[in-house]
Amino acid sequence: MHFSTLSTVTLMALTDPGSGPVGIRLYGEDLNRLNVVSSQLEMALKNIQGTTNIKSDASASSYEYVVKADTEKASLLGISNADIQSEIQTALLGSKASVYRKAGQEYDIEIKSGIDNVHELENLAIKSSLTGKKALLKQIADIKLKPQIDSVNRYKKERSVLVSCDVKPGYSAVDVENTMENEKLKDVDLEGIKLVFEGEREEIGKNFTNMGIMGIFILFFLSCWLNLNHLLTP
């Protein structure tokens, strides 16, 4: 549906900027599910004519190495948890080995490996600080790469993700939300997720509801004033 410039301005005047022209808020306790569903909604919005600037505030996932040492195997080689932690920290983050001095300036000399994948980490040599014996990390520990979510968004004290977009000139945000609700959501698995629309469509509804309530009060007081005026008239 296409609107004239005047119609578009009128609609915008009746709405609160809030979440944007089109806003869909997801609530749920499972962070992975929130991210999965928000990605599906973004894809669905891309397939609706007239949408632009599609985005969500879902937290990006990063990955971390999780090393679980087999303390029994390690202890047989005289390798402690501290040895394992120290070697891994040096390999991944580096450690200060010495200081280089020149012309009155000091420069730290750091030792750091070029490890950038799980395979290389598995083959890292761990040296016992007691016996001097070495073992590959994979011989005394399990190493896994696991995803983690860096931050958690909350809205009204609940975990949430907001998916939103703008609409191109000549298109209606209300039509986009209607299409999303009546057509696109049928293909989205919302198990464990509560979905709430909060775009222009909802703001228009709130404003018209408030205008209706105000109109009722005005009519009520006008009626009371007329009745009182009638009673006071001789």
C-alpha positions in Angstrom: 0.0 0.0 0.0 1.4 3.4 -0.9 0.8 6.6 1.1 1.1 10.2 0.0 3.7 12.4 1.8 0.9 14.0 3.8 -0.4 10.7 5.0 3.1 9.5 6.1 3.7 12.7 8.1 0.4 12.3 9.8 1.1 8.8 10.8 4.5 9.7 12.2 3.0 12.5 14.2 0.7 10.1 15.9 3.4 7.7 17.0 6.2 7.7 19.6 9.6 6.9 18.2 10.1 4.1 20.7 11.4 0.9 19.0 11.1 2.4 15.5 8.6 2.0 12.7 8.6 -1.8 13.0 9.5 -3.3 16.3 9.3 -6.9 17.5 10.5 -7.8 21.0 11.3 -11.3 22.1 11.4 -12.5 25.7 12.8 -15.8 26.9 15.3 -17.4 29.3 17.2 -19.4 26.7 19.8 -17.0 25.2 20.6 -19.3 22.3 16.9 -19.6 21.4 16.5 -15.8 21.5 19.4 -15.4 19.1 18.1 -18.1 16.8 14.6 -16.7 16.6 15.8 -13.1 16.2 17.9 -14.2 13.2 14.8 -15.9 11.7 12.8 -12.7 12.2 15.5 -10.6 10.5 15.4 -12.9 7.5 11.6 -12.8 7.4 11.7 -8.9 7.5 14.2 -8.9 4.6 11.6 -10.8 2.5 8.9 -8.2 3.1 8.7 -5.5 0.5 9.6 -2.0 1.7 11.7 -2.9 4.7 15.2 -1.4 5.2 17.8 -1.0 8.0 16.9 -4.4 9.5 18.7 -5.0 12.8 18.5 -6.6 16.3 20.2 -6.0 19.6 21.0 -9.7 20.1 24.3 -10.2 21.7 27.0 -11.6 19.4 28.5 -15.0 20.3 32.2 -15.4 20.8 34.2 -18.6 21.3 36.5 -19.7 24.1 38.8 -22.6 24.7 37.7 -24.8 27.6 40.4 -27.0 29.0 39.5 -29.8 31.4 42.7 -31.3 32.9 42.9 -35.0 33.8 44.6 -34.5 37.2 45.4 -38.1 37.6 47.3 -38.4 34.3 49.0 -35.1 34.9 50.1 -36.0 38.4 51.8 -39.1 37.2 54.1 -36.9 35.2 54.6 -34.4 38.0 52.5 -31.8 36.2 50.3 -29.6 38.3 47.2 -27.5 37.4 49.4 -24.5 37.9 51.9 -25.8 35.3 49.1 -26.3 32.8 47.6 -22.9 33.4 50.9 -21.2 33.2 51.9 -22.8 29.9 48.5 -22.1 28.3 48.6 -18.5 29.5 52.0 -18.0 28.0 51.1 -19.6 24.7 47.9 -17.6 24.2 48.6 -14.3 26.0 52.3 -14.2 26.3 54.6 -13.5 29.2 57.3 -11.0 30.1 60.7 -12.7 29.7 63.1 -9.8 30.1 63.6 -6.1 29.6 65.6 -4.5 26.8 67.2 -1.2 27.7 68.4 1.4 25.1 69.1 5.1 25.3 67.6 5.3 28.8 64.3 3.6 27.6 63.1 0.2 28.7 61.2 -2.2 26.4 59.5 -5.4 27.6 60.5 -8.6 25.8 57.5 -11.0 25.7 57.3 -14.7 24.8 54.2 -15.6 22.9 53.3 -18.5 20.6 51.4 -18.4 17.3 48.6 -20.7 18.4 45.3 -19.8 16.6 43.3 -23.1 16.5 42.4 -26.0 18.7 44.8 -28.5 17.0 47.8 -26.3 17.8 46.7 -25.9 21.4 46.2 -29.7 21.8 49.9 -30.2 20.7 51.2 -27.6 23.1 54.0 -29.1 25.3 53.4 -28.7 29.0 56.5 -28.9 31.2 56.5 -30.0 34.8 58.0 -27.4 37.1 59.1 -30.3 39.5 60.5 -33.0 37.2 61.1 -31.1 34.0 59.1 -33.8 32.1 56.9 -32.7 29.2 53.6 -33.9 27.8 51.3 -32.7 25.1 48.3 -30.9 26.4 46.0 -33.4 24.6 47.6 -36.2 26.6 46.6 -34.8 30.0 43.5 -32.7 29.2 40.4 -32.4 27.0 40.2 -29.3 24.9 37.0 -27.9 23.4 35.9 -24.7 21.7 32.6 -23.6 23.1 30.4 -20.6 22.2 29.5 -18.0 24.8 27.3 -15.0 24.8 29.2 -11.9 25.8 26.3 -9.9 27.3 22.6 -10.2 28.2 20.0 -7.6 27.3 17.2 -7.0 29.7 14.0 -5.1 29.2 11.6 -4.6 32.1 13.7 -7.1 34.1 13.3 -9.9 31.5 15.8 -11.3 29.0 14.9 -9.9 25.7 16.0 -9.1 22.1 14.6 -6.3 20.0 14.3 -6.8 16.2 13.4 -3.7 14.3 13.5 -2.0 10.9 12.6 1.1 9.0 10.4 1.3 6.0 11.1 2.9 2.6 9.2 6.0 1.5 5.8 5.1 0.1 5.4 2.0 2.3 3.5 1.5 5.6 5.1 0.2 8.8 1.6 -1.0 9.8 1.3 -3.1 6.7 4.8 -4.6 7.4 3.8 -5.6 10.9 0.5 -7.1 9.6 2.3 -9.1 7.0 4.8 -10.3 9.6 2.1 -11.3 12.1 -0.3 -12.9 9.7 2.0 -14.5 7.2 5.7 -14.7 8.2 5.4 -15.9 11.8 3.8 -19.1 10.6 7.3 -20.3 9.6 9.0 -19.3 12.8 9.4 -21.7 15.7 8.5 -19.7 18.8 8.7 -22.4 21.4 9.9 -21.0 24.7 9.7 -17.4 23.3 7.2 -14.7 24.0 6.8 -12.2 21.1 5.4 -8.7 21.4 4.9 -6.2 18.6 5.8 -2.6 19.6 6.1 -0.5 16.4 4.1 2.3 14.9 1.0 0.1 14.7 0.9 -0.3 18.5 1.7 3.3 19.1 -1.1 4.4 16.8 -3.5 2.1 18.7 -2.4 3.5 22.1 -2.8 7.1 20.9 -6.3 6.5 19.5 -7.3 4.7 22.7 -6.0 7.6 24.8 -7.9 10.0 22.5 -11.0 8.0 22.9 -10.8 8.0 26.7 -10.2 11.7 26.7 -13.2 12.2 24.5 -15.4 10.2 26.9 -14.2 12.4 29.8 -14.9 15.6 27.8 -18.4 14.4 26.9 -19.0 13.4 30.6 -18.0 16.8 32.0 -19.9 18.6 29.2 -23.0 16.6 30.1 -22.6 17.4 33.8 -22.1 21.1 33.0 -25.2 21.2 30.8 -27.3 19.4 33.4 -26.0 21.7 36.2 -26.7 24.8 34.0 -30.2 23.5 33.3 -30.9 23.1 37.1 -29.6 26.6 37.9 -31.6 28.2 35.2 -34.9 29.7 36.6 
